[in-house]
Structures are given as C-alpha cells and as structure tokens.
Amino acid sequence: MNRLSQIDPNHTTTDRQALLQSINNAFGVVPNMFRTVAHAPAALNAMWGSFAALGKGKLGAKLGEQIAVAVANRNGCDYCLAAHTYIGQGAGLSREQLALAQTGDSNDPRTRAALQFALELTERRGQVGPDSVQNLRQHGFSDEEIVEILAHVALNLFTNYTNIAFDVPVDFPGVALRKAA
C-alpha cells in the first residue's frame, strides 16, 4: 500500500495546481508519481523541470527512455519500468528494444555502450573510471551527450527512489522485471 497519498489536482494549492496542470497537458492525466511528489512543490518542480530539460537534450527520446528502463529494471522499480516502457513505445521503440534495454543491451552498439554506462553509474554510485568515459567517446558520444547520460541516470534515481520508498501505485500497464544475462 502506498505510504503517501496522491494530491488531488483539483483540490490543492495554486502552485501545485499549476505544476500538475502542465503535467496533465503532457500526459492527458496526472500520473500517480507526480501526484505523490506534489506534496513538495519544490521537488515536483525539480522533477518536472528535469524531464522538460532532458527532453530537449541531444540524446533524444528513444535513448532517454531506454536509459530509464535500464535503471528502473536494475533498481527494481516496477512503477518506472511500466511508465517508461509505455512512454518508450510511444517514442517509437519496439517491445524487443525495450526488453533488451532492461538488462542494458541493444542491437545497436552505440546504444548498448550508453546503457552499459548508465548501469555502471547506477551500480557503482558514480564511481566510474576514465576507461568508461573513453568507451563512450569511442562509440561517438560527445562530452555533452555523456553528461546527459549521467543526468538521465540521476533523474531516474530520483523517480525510482520516489516510487519505491513511497510504494506509489502503478497506473501504467505492468512490465515484468528481468534479470541481467
């Protein structure tokens, strides 16, 4: 059972309503995660602002969603895995691409390198070496894109921890977690 209630977008403060309305405009509904984070407007603004900023980044929606799926799977976040699988399909990724991403894999070597780096950041809590960064450069990633990969991981840690810690009810079609090969 969820540990925090979800804020009703129609019965809350003006500052919360404005943020939740922009989320509703993007999704057509306000997902439970955002309604939970709305208890703290500063946190909601940080989370939503990060999604908006990274959505305009160099990596693109597909790779951003694959990173989100990989990090969610690794952290055991059912909510984010379901949400980003759904959103990833909307961004044009196939079920196969998303299933591979869950374990940090891809048929595309460049994408695989990014996903492996994202998982290394997650597992090692940022303690990566120069070889890891150099591997990304060898796969054609610029320094800007490398920093964006880290930013996607950081945002997904925030969302994963939110959903796990507060046991937010999943309001997207469920997806089974996968073990790494």
Contacts in CASP RR format, 6 or more apart in sequence:
PFRMAT RR
TARGET T0000
AUTHOR 0000-0000-0000
METHOD contacts of the structure
MODEL  1
MNRLSQIDPNHTTTDRQALLQSINNAFGVVPNMFRTVAHAPAALNAMWGS
FAALGKGKLGAKLGEQIAVAVANRNGCDYCLAAHTYIGQGAGLSREQLAL
AQTGDSNDPRTRAALQFALELTERRGQVGPDSVQNLRQHGFSDEEIVEIL
AHVALNLFTNYTNIAFDVPVDFPGVALRKAA
1 167 0 8 1.000
2 32 0 8 1.000
2 36 0 8 1.000
2 166 0 8 1.000
2 167 0 8 1.000
2 168 0 8 1.000
2 169 0 8 1.000
3 165 0 8 1.000
3 166 0 8 1.000
3 167 0 8 1.000
4 36 0 8 1.000
4 39 0 8 1.000
4 166 0 8 1.000
4 168 0 8 1.000
5 36 0 8 1.000
6 32 0 8 1.000
6 35 0 8 1.000
6 36 0 8 1.000
6 38 0 8 1.000
6 168 0 8 1.000
7 16 0 8 1.000
7 20 0 8 1.000
7 35 0 8 1.000
7 36 0 8 1.000
7 38 0 8 1.000
7 39 0 8 1.000
8 35 0 8 1.000
9 16 0 8 1.000
9 17 0 8 1.000
9 20 0 8 1.000
9 21 0 8 1.000
9 24 0 8 1.000
9 30 0 8 1.000
9 35 0 8 1.000
9 38 0 8 1.000
10 17 0 8 1.000
12 20 0 8 1.000
12 38 0 8 1.000
13 41 0 8 1.000
15 41 0 8 1.000
16 38 0 8 1.000
16 41 0 8 1.000
16 44 0 8 1.000
19 38 0 8 1.000
19 41 0 8 1.000
19 44 0 8 1.000
19 45 0 8 1.000
19 48 0 8 1.000
20 30 0 8 1.000
20 34 0 8 1.000
20 35 0 8 1.000
20 38 0 8 1.000
20 44 0 8 1.000
22 48 0 8 1.000
23 30 0 8 1.000
23 31 0 8 1.000
23 34 0 8 1.000
23 48 0 8 1.000
24 30 0 8 1.000
31 83 0 8 1.000
31 171 0 8 1.000
31 172 0 8 1.000
32 79 0 8 1.000
32 168 0 8 1.000
32 169 0 8 1.000
32 170 0 8 1.000
32 171 0 8 1.000
33 79 0 8 1.000
33 83 0 8 1.000
33 159 0 8 1.000
33 162 0 8 1.000
33 163 0 8 1.000
33 168 0 8 1.000
34 44 0 8 1.000
34 47 0 8 1.000
34 48 0 8 1.000
36 162 0 8 1.000
36 166 0 8 1.000
36 168 0 8 1.000
37 43 0 8 1.000
37 44 0 8 1.000
37 47 0 8 1.000
37 162 0 8 1.000
38 44 0 8 1.000
46 158 0 8 1.000
47 155 0 8 1.000
47 158 0 8 1.000
47 159 0 8 1.000
47 162 0 8 1.000
50 151 0 8 1.000
50 155 0 8 1.000
50 158 0 8 1.000
51 155 0 8 1.000
54 64 0 8 1.000
54 148 0 8 1.000
54 151 0 8 1.000
54 152 0 8 1.000
54 155 0 8 1.000
55 61 0 8 1.000
57 148 0 8 1.000
58 142 0 8 1.000
58 144 0 8 1.000
58 145 0 8 1.000
58 148 0 8 1.000
59 67 0 8 1.000
59 114 0 8 1.000
59 145 0 8 1.000
59 148 0 8 1.000
59 149 0 8 1.000
59 152 0 8 1.000
61 88 0 8 1.000
61 91 0 8 1.000
62 88 0 8 1.000
62 91 0 8 1.000
62 92 0 8 1.000
62 93 0 8 1.000
62 97 0 8 1.000
63 111 0 8 1.000
63 114 0 8 1.000
64 152 0 8 1.000
65 84 0 8 1.000
65 87 0 8 1.000
65 88 0 8 1.000
65 91 0 8 1.000
65 93 0 8 1.000
65 98 0 8 1.000
65 101 0 8 1.000
66 88 0 8 1.000
66 93 0 8 1.000
66 97 0 8 1.000
66 98 0 8 1.000
66 101 0 8 1.000
66 106 0 8 1.000
66 111 0 8 1.000
66 114 0 8 1.000
66 115 0 8 1.000
67 101 0 8 1.000
67 114 0 8 1.000
67 115 0 8 1.000
67 118 0 8 1.000
67 149 0 8 1.000
67 152 0 8 1.000
67 153 0 8 1.000
67 156 0 8 1.000
68 80 0 8 1.000
68 84 0 8 1.000
68 87 0 8 1.000
68 152 0 8 1.000
68 156 0 8 1.000
68 159 0 8 1.000
69 81 0 8 1.000
69 84 0 8 1.000
69 85 0 8 1.000
69 88 0 8 1.000
69 98 0 8 1.000
69 101 0 8 1.000
69 102 0 8 1.000
70 101 0 8 1.000
70 102 0 8 1.000
70 103 0 8 1.000
70 104 0 8 1.000
70 115 0 8 1.000
70 118 0 8 1.000
70 119 0 8 1.000
70 122 0 8 1.000
71 77 0 8 1.000
71 80 0 8 1.000
71 118 0 8 1.000
71 119 0 8 1.000
71 122 0 8 1.000
71 152 0 8 1.000
71 153 0 8 1.000
71 156 0 8 1.000
71 157 0 8 1.000
71 160 0 8 1.000
72 79 0 8 1.000
72 80 0 8 1.000
72 81 0 8 1.000
72 84 0 8 1.000
72 156 0 8 1.000
72 160 0 8 1.000
73 81 0 8 1.000
73 101 0 8 1.000
73 102 0 8 1.000
73 103 0 8 1.000
73 177 0 8 1.000
73 178 0 8 1.000
74 119 0 8 1.000
74 122 0 8 1.000
74 123 0 8 1.000
74 180 0 8 1.000
75 122 0 8 1.000
75 157 0 8 1.000
75 160 0 8 1.000
75 161 0 8 1.000
75 164 0 8 1.000
76 160 0 8 1.000
76 164 0 8 1.000
76 177 0 8 1.000
77 159 0 8 1.000
77 160 0 8 1.000
77 163 0 8 1.000
77 164 0 8 1.000
78 163 0 8 1.000
78 170 0 8 1.000
78 174 0 8 1.000
78 175 0 8 1.000
78 177 0 8 1.000
79 159 0 8 1.000
79 163 0 8 1.000
79 164 0 8 1.000
79 168 0 8 1.000
79 170 0 8 1.000
79 172 0 8 1.000
80 156 0 8 1.000
80 159 0 8 1.000
80 160 0 8 1.000
80 163 0 8 1.000
81 102 0 8 1.000
81 174 0 8 1.000
81 175 0 8 1.000
81 177 0 8 1.000
82 170 0 8 1.000
82 172 0 8 1.000
82 173 0 8 1.000
82 174 0 8 1.000
82 175 0 8 1.000
83 170 0 8 1.000
83 172 0 8 1.000
85 98 0 8 1.000
85 172 0 8 1.000
85 173 0 8 1.000
85 174 0 8 1.000
85 175 0 8 1.000
86 172 0 8 1.000
86 173 0 8 1.000
88 98 0 8 1.000
89 95 0 8 1.000
89 98 0 8 1.000
93 101 0 8 1.000
97 106 0 8 1.000
97 107 0 8 1.000
99 178 0 8 1.000
100 106 0 8 1.000
100 107 0 8 1.000
101 111 0 8 1.000
101 115 0 8 1.000
102 177 0 8 1.000
102 178 0 8 1.000
103 178 0 8 1.000
103 179 0 8 1.000
103 180 0 8 1.000
103 181 0 8 1.000
104 112 0 8 1.000
104 115 0 8 1.000
104 116 0 8 1.000
104 118 0 8 1.000
104 119 0 8 1.000
104 180 0 8 1.000
105 112 0 8 1.000
105 115 0 8 1.000
105 181 0 8 1.000
106 112 0 8 1.000
106 115 0 8 1.000
109 139 0 8 1.000
110 139 0 8 1.000
110 140 0 8 1.000
110 141 0 8 1.000
113 135 0 8 1.000
113 136 0 8 1.000
113 138 0 8 1.000
113 139 0 8 1.000
113 141 0 8 1.000
114 136 0 8 1.000
114 139 0 8 1.000
114 141 0 8 1.000
114 149 0 8 1.000
117 128 0 8 1.000
117 132 0 8 1.000
117 135 0 8 1.000
117 136 0 8 1.000
117 146 0 8 1.000
117 149 0 8 1.000
118 149 0 8 1.000
118 152 0 8 1.000
118 153 0 8 1.000
120 126 0 8 1.000
120 128 0 8 1.000
120 132 0 8 1.000
121 128 0 8 1.000
121 149 0 8 1.000
121 150 0 8 1.000
121 153 0 8 1.000
122 153 0 8 1.000
122 157 0 8 1.000
133 146 0 8 1.000
136 145 0 8 1.000
136 146 0 8 1.000
136 149 0 8 1.000
137 146 0 8 1.000
141 149 0 8 1.000
162 168 0 8 1.000
END
